[in-house]
Amino acid sequence: MSDERPAQASSSFHFVAGLSTGILSASLLQPADLLKTRVQQAHSTSLLQTFRGITQSPNSLRQLWRGTLPSVIRTGFGSALYFSTLNALRQHVSRSNLLASAGMASIVQTNPRRTPSSSLSSSSSSLPQLSNLANLTTGAIARASAGLVMMPITVIKVRYESNLYAYRSLLGAGSAILKHEGPRGFFSGFGATAIRDAPYAGLYVVLYEQSKRRLSQLKDATAPVGGKMKRSSSVPINFVSGVLAAGLATALTNPFDAVKTRLQLMPGRYENMVQASRQMVREEGVRSLFDGLGLRMGRKAVSSALAWTLYEELVRRAEGGTWREASTSLR
């Protein structure tokens, strides 16, 4: 029996895998993101009214995909930075046994990508198995770091999606922001974005890993005696886990998303996160903090599930030798 550990994908592979999944999800789900922004910018406008207004305008199909380029750049490179950073953090935590809980204190040294708990039963995961605390911390740090780097394009993306600005190009948008607001304008709403993204990403990873573990155990319990989870079974388990994790994490962090959108669209009216949230509640009620919740939950559930399922499958194939075999056969 061989003790050879599976080859681990390089950091550049994780970057490219994240880039690919981010571009795909952003392109497919841009209309939902645009509708969410329009609903959040004006509390008095309902989703149905917003949708009708767009579809009844000239070039309605094109209008639904307005802002796709900045969205693709932001989500694509944001996902690339997030997944590559998250992988590096998880690998480091797995090897050094940092942030381990009592139940996961010892890591199998012959294969740092698996813990004892994961070696006892089959799992749908192709990623390092960490404690809840480690998942929460690494997810939050990776997302906050990627969010900071991508903040300028995020501001441009949100303004492109709204109907408050008439930007004609990315360069024009950047020049206008720099001229009227200075460099600080590119980081409007970063506080609310960080407070939204860091807890969201941390909670998502925790809930995602827990859901995968539970569903894998359920799958094992219904499998024939001595049967092992097939590779094909991991895809639906990962996708369902992504939907469930994203739905709950989105609901908990939506108020920060609503405040962030107002700060980025109307920096002259809202000075900071605290003042913006107080003014929104005072003028429009607590309900304004949950504007766009349904759209955001639906979009995040699908985009996160799609991105993570595809990302894990790419990593699984790369580390399982599929890519190496394919490249060898092409030579």
C-alpha positions in Angstrom: 0.0 0.0 0.0 1.4 3.4 -1.0 1.7 6.2 1.5 2.3 8.8 -1.2 0.2 11.9 -0.5 -1.9 13.4 -3.2 -0.2 16.2 -5.1 -1.4 19.7 -4.0 -2.4 22.2 -6.6 -0.2 25.3 -6.8 -1.2 28.8 -5.6 -1.5 29.9 -9.2 -4.0 27.1 -9.9 -6.2 28.2 -7.0 -6.0 31.8 -8.4 -7.0 30.7 -11.9 -9.8 28.4 -10.5 -11.2 31.3 -8.4 -10.9 33.7 -11.4 -12.8 31.3 -13.6 -15.6 30.6 -11.2 -16.0 34.3 -10.3 -16.3 35.3 -14.0 -18.9 32.7 -14.7 -21.1 33.5 -11.7 -20.8 37.3 -12.2 -21.8 37.0 -15.9 -24.8 34.8 -15.3 -26.2 36.6 -12.3 -25.6 40.2 -13.2 -29.3 41.0 -13.6 -30.0 40.0 -10.1 -27.2 42.1 -8.8 -28.4 45.1 -10.8 -32.0 44.7 -9.5 -30.7 44.5 -5.9 -28.8 47.7 -6.3 -31.7 49.6 -7.8 -34.1 48.4 -5.0 -31.6 49.4 -2.3 -30.9 52.8 -3.7 -34.6 53.8 -3.4 -36.6 52.3 -0.6 -39.9 53.4 -2.1 -39.4 51.3 -5.2 -40.4 47.7 -5.2 -38.7 44.9 -7.1 -41.6 44.5 -9.5 -41.6 48.3 -10.2 -37.9 48.3 -10.8 -38.0 45.3 -13.1 -40.9 46.7 -15.1 -39.1 50.1 -15.4 -36.0 48.3 -16.9 -37.9 46.0 -19.2 -40.0 48.8 -20.6 -37.0 50.9 -21.4 -35.2 50.8 -24.8 -32.6 48.0 -25.0 -34.1 46.3 -21.9 -31.9 43.2 -22.2 -28.8 45.3 -22.4 -30.0 47.3 -19.4 -30.3 44.2 -17.3 -26.6 43.4 -17.9 -25.5 47.0 -17.3 -22.3 47.1 -15.3 -21.3 43.5 -16.3 -17.7 44.5 -17.1 -16.9 46.0 -13.7 -18.8 43.2 -12.0 -16.8 40.6 -13.9 -13.6 42.3 -13.0 -14.5 42.7 -9.4 -16.0 39.3 -8.9 -13.5 37.5 -11.0 -10.3 38.9 -9.5 -12.0 39.2 -6.1 -12.7 35.4 -6.2 -9.2 34.7 -7.4 -7.7 36.6 -4.6 -10.1 35.2 -2.1 -9.7 31.5 -3.0 -5.9 31.7 -3.3 -5.6 33.6 0.0 -8.0 31.3 1.7 -6.2 28.2 0.4 -2.8 29.6 1.7 -4.3 30.4 5.1 -6.1 27.0 5.4 -3.0 25.1 4.4 -0.9 27.0 7.0 -3.4 26.5 9.7 -3.8 22.8 8.8 0.0 22.2 8.9 0.7 24.2 12.1 -2.5 23.1 13.9 -3.4 26.7 14.7 -6.9 27.6 15.9 -7.7 23.9 16.5 -10.6 22.9 18.7 -10.4 20.1 21.2 -12.0 17.6 18.8 -9.6 18.4 16.0 -6.4 18.9 17.9 -4.3 16.4 16.0 -3.7 16.5 12.2 -2.7 13.4 10.3 0.9 14.3 9.5 1.1 12.0 6.4 -1.6 14.0 4.7 -2.2 17.6 6.0 -5.3 17.9 3.8 -7.2 15.5 6.1 -8.0 15.4 9.8 -8.8 12.2 11.8 -12.4 13.0 11.6 -12.4 13.1 7.8 -10.3 9.9 7.5 -12.9 8.0 9.5 -15.7 8.6 6.9 -15.9 9.6 3.3 -16.3 13.3 2.6 -17.4 15.5 -0.3 -14.6 17.9 0.5 -11.4 18.3 -1.4 -10.1 21.0 0.9 -8.3 20.9 4.3 -10.6 20.0 7.1 -10.3 22.5 10.0 -12.1 23.4 13.2 -15.1 25.8 13.2 -12.9 28.5 14.7 -10.3 28.1 12.0 -12.9 28.1 9.2 -14.5 31.2 10.6 -11.2 33.1 11.0 -9.6 32.1 7.7 -12.8 32.9 5.8 -13.1 36.3 7.3 -9.5 37.3 6.8 -9.4 36.1 3.2 -12.6 38.0 2.3 -11.6 41.2 4.1 -8.2 41.2 2.4 -9.7 40.6 -1.1 -12.4 43.2 -0.4 -9.8 45.9 0.4 -7.8 45.3 -2.8 -11.0 45.2 -5.0 -12.7 48.2 -3.3 -12.2 50.8 -6.1 -13.7 48.5 -8.7 -16.5 47.6 -6.3 -17.5 51.3 -6.0 -17.5 51.7 -9.8 -19.5 48.5 -10.2 -22.3 49.7 -7.8 -22.5 53.1 -9.4 -22.7 51.5 -12.9 -25.6 49.4 -11.7 -27.6 52.3 -10.3 -29.4 54.9 -12.4 -27.9 57.8 -10.4 -24.7 58.0 -12.5 -24.2 58.2 -16.3 -20.8 56.7 -16.6 -19.9 55.7 -20.1 -16.7 53.8 -19.4 -14.6 52.4 -16.6 -11.9 55.1 -17.2 -14.6 57.8 -17.2 -16.0 56.5 -14.0 -12.6 56.4 -12.3 -11.7 59.9 -13.5 -15.1 61.3 -12.3 -14.7 59.8 -8.8 -11.1 61.0 -8.5 -12.0 64.5 -9.7 -15.1 65.0 -7.4 -14.3 62.9 -4.4 -10.5 62.3 -4.5 -8.9 58.9 -3.7 -11.1 58.5 -0.7 -14.1 58.1 -3.1 -12.8 54.8 -4.3 -13.2 53.4 -0.7 -16.6 54.7 0.0 -18.5 52.2 2.2 -15.4 50.1 3.0 -16.3 49.9 6.7 -19.7 48.5 5.9 -18.3 46.3 3.2 -15.7 44.8 5.5 -18.3 44.3 8.3 -20.6 42.6 5.8 -18.0 40.5 4.0 -15.8 39.3 6.8 -18.6 37.8 8.9 -20.4 36.6 5.8 -17.3 34.7 4.5 -16.5 33.4 7.9 -20.0 32.1 8.6 -20.3 30.8 5.1 -17.2 28.6 5.4 -18.3 27.3 8.8 -21.8 26.5 7.6 -20.6 25.1 4.3 -18.2 22.7 5.8 -20.7 21.7 8.5 -23.4 21.1 5.9 -21.0 19.0 3.7 -20.0 16.9 6.7 -23.6 16.3 7.8 -24.8 15.5 4.3 -21.8 13.2 3.7 -22.6 11.3 6.9 -26.3 11.1 5.8 -25.1 9.8 2.4 -22.9 7.2 4.1 -25.7 6.1 6.4 -27.9 5.3 3.4 -25.1 3.7 1.3 -24.6 -0.1 1.1 -22.4 -1.7 3.8 -18.8 -1.1 2.9 -19.7 1.4 0.2 -17.8 4.6 -0.3 -18.9 8.0 -1.5 -18.5 8.3 -5.3 -16.9 11.3 -6.7 -20.2 12.1 -8.6 -22.0 12.3 -5.2 -19.8 15.2 -4.0 -21.1 17.7 -6.6 -24.8 17.8 -5.4 -23.7 17.7 -1.8 -21.4 20.7 -2.2 -24.0 22.6 -4.2 -26.8 22.1 -1.7 -24.4 22.9 1.1 -23.4 26.1 -0.7 -27.0 27.2 -1.1 -27.9 26.6 2.5 -24.8 28.3 3.9 -25.1 31.3 1.6 -28.8 31.8 2.4 -28.3 31.9 6.1 -25.1 34.0 6.0 -26.7 36.5 3.6 -29.8 37.0 5.9 -27.6 37.7 8.9 -25.4 40.3 7.0 -27.9 42.0 4.8 -28.2 45.2 6.9 -24.5 46.0 6.2 -25.1 45.4 2.5 -28.0 47.9 2.4 -25.9 50.5 4.3 -22.9 49.9 2.1 -24.9 50.5 -1.1 -26.2 53.8 0.2 -22.7 55.0 1.2 -21.3 54.2 -2.2 -24.2 55.7 -4.2 -24.8 58.8 -2.1 -21.6 59.8 -0.3 -22.8 63.4 0.0 -25.9 62.4 2.0 -24.4 59.6 4.1 -21.2 60.3 6.0 -20.4 57.0 7.6 -21.8 53.7 8.4 -23.3 54.6 11.8 -24.9 57.8 10.6 -26.2 56.1 7.5 -27.9 53.3 9.4 -29.5 55.7 11.9 -30.8 57.9 9.1 -32.2 55.0 7.1 -34.0 53.6 10.2 -35.3 57.1 11.2 -36.6 58.0 7.7 -37.6 54.7 6.3 -37.8 52.2 9.2 -35.9 49.1 10.1 -37.3 47.4 7.0 -34.9 49.6 4.8 -32.0 47.6 6.3 -33.4 44.5 4.6 -34.1 46.0 1.2 -33.0 43.6 -1.5 -32.8 40.7 0.9 -34.7 38.2 -1.3 -32.7 39.1 -4.4 -29.4 39.0 -2.5 -30.2 35.7 -0.9 -31.2 34.2 -4.2 -28.2 35.6 -6.0 -25.6 34.7 -3.3 -27.1 31.2 -2.8 -26.7 30.4 -6.5 -23.4 32.3 -7.1 -21.7 30.9 -4.0 -22.9 27.4 -4.5 -21.9 27.5 -8.2 -18.5 29.1 -7.5 -17.6 26.8 -4.6 -18.8 23.6 -6.2 -16.9 24.3 -9.4 -13.8 25.4 -7.5 -13.8 22.3 -5.4 -14.3 20.1 -8.4 -11.4 21.8 -10.2 -9.1 21.3 -7.2 -10.2 17.7 -6.8 -9.4 17.0 -10.4 -6.1 18.8 -10.3 -4.9 17.0 -7.1 -6.3 13.7 -8.3 -4.1 13.8 -11.4 -6.8 14.4 -13.9 -5.2 17.5 -15.3 -1.8 16.0 -15.4 -3.2 12.9 -17.3 -5.1 15.1 -19.7 -2.0 17.3 -20.4 0.1 14.2 -21.0 -2.3 12.7 -23.5 -2.3 16.0 -25.5 1.4 16.0 -25.9 
